[in-house]
Amino acid sequence: MTDKITKDDLAAIVSSLTGSTKAAGKGAVDGILSAIATGLKDGKEVNLAGFGKLVAQKVPERQGRNPRTGEATTIAAQTKAKFSPAKALKDALNG
């Protein structure tokens, strides 16, 4: 057993929990991930009750350093996904 769960593993878990085919499980996982990505891209907050909240967070352009040469470089502005776990998830992880 590995220390990570892949998208295919999630699809297999969903299909076994719902009694559907692996293809249907993969479709469900792909649909959920696509909906989350679209929501974040549209600037919406994705709130999954009991699991957590995802928000798109804009990070402004900033100065950084090349670790090899020490030369200053500009890091471009970008949008990142920020995840905040729900209390239920924190409680489940911590006992």
WOHUGI-V635795 format. One record per residue. N is the residue number from 0. RES is the residue in one letter. SS is DSSP state (alpha for helix, beta for strand, coil for the rest). BURIAL is b if it has 16 or more other ideal C-beta (glycine too) atoms within 10 Angstrom, else e. D_CENTER is the distance of its C-alpha to the mean C-alpha in whole Angstrom. Layout:
BEGIN
N,RES,SS,BURIAL,D_CENTER  N,RES,SS,BURIAL,D_CENTER
END
This chain:
BEGIN
0,M,coil,e,23  1,T,coil,e,20  2,D,coil,e,17  3,K,coil,e,14  4,I,coil,e,13  5,T,coil,e,12  6,K,alpha,e,12  7,D,alpha,e,15  8,D,alpha,e,16  9,L,alpha,b,13  10,A,alpha,b,16  11,A,alpha,b,19  12,I,alpha,e,18  13,V,alpha,b,17  14,S,alpha,b,21  15,S,alpha,e,23  16,L,alpha,e,22  17,T,alpha,e,23  18,G,coil,e,26  19,S,coil,e,25  20,T,coil,e,24  21,K,alpha,e,22  22,A,alpha,e,22  23,A,alpha,e,21  24,G,alpha,b,18  25,K,alpha,b,17  26,G,alpha,e,17  27,A,alpha,b,16  28,V,alpha,b,12  29,D,alpha,e,13  30,G,alpha,e,14  31,I,alpha,e,11  32,L,alpha,e,8  33,S,alpha,e,11  34,A,alpha,e,12  35,I,alpha,e,8  36,A,alpha,e,8  37,T,alpha,e,12  38,G,alpha,b,12  39,L,alpha,b,10  40,K,alpha,e,13  41,D,coil,e,15  42,G,coil,e,15  43,K,coil,e,14  44,E,coil,e,13  45,V,beta,b,10  46,N,beta,e,12  47,L,beta,e,12  48,A,coil,e,15  49,G,coil,e,15  50,F,coil,e,12  51,G,beta,b,11  52,K,beta,e,10  53,L,beta,b,8  54,V,beta,b,10  55,A,beta,b,11  56,Q,beta,e,13  57,K,beta,e,16  58,V,beta,e,17  59,P,coil,e,21  60,E,coil,e,23  61,R,beta,e,24  62,Q,beta,e,26  63,G,beta,e,26  64,R,beta,e,28  65,N,coil,e,28  66,P,coil,e,28  67,R,coil,e,31  68,T,coil,e,33  69,G,coil,e,32  70,E,coil,e,33  71,A,beta,e,31  72,T,beta,e,28  73,T,beta,e,26  74,I,beta,e,23  75,A,coil,e,22  76,A,coil,e,20  77,Q,beta,e,16  78,T,beta,e,13  79,K,beta,e,10  80,A,beta,e,7  81,K,beta,e,8  82,F,beta,e,7  83,S,beta,e,11  84,P,beta,e,11  85,A,coil,e,14  86,K,alpha,e,18  87,A,alpha,e,18  88,L,alpha,e,15  89,K,alpha,e,16  90,D,alpha,e,20  91,A,alpha,e,19  92,L,alpha,e,18  93,N,coil,e,21  94,G,coil,e,23
END
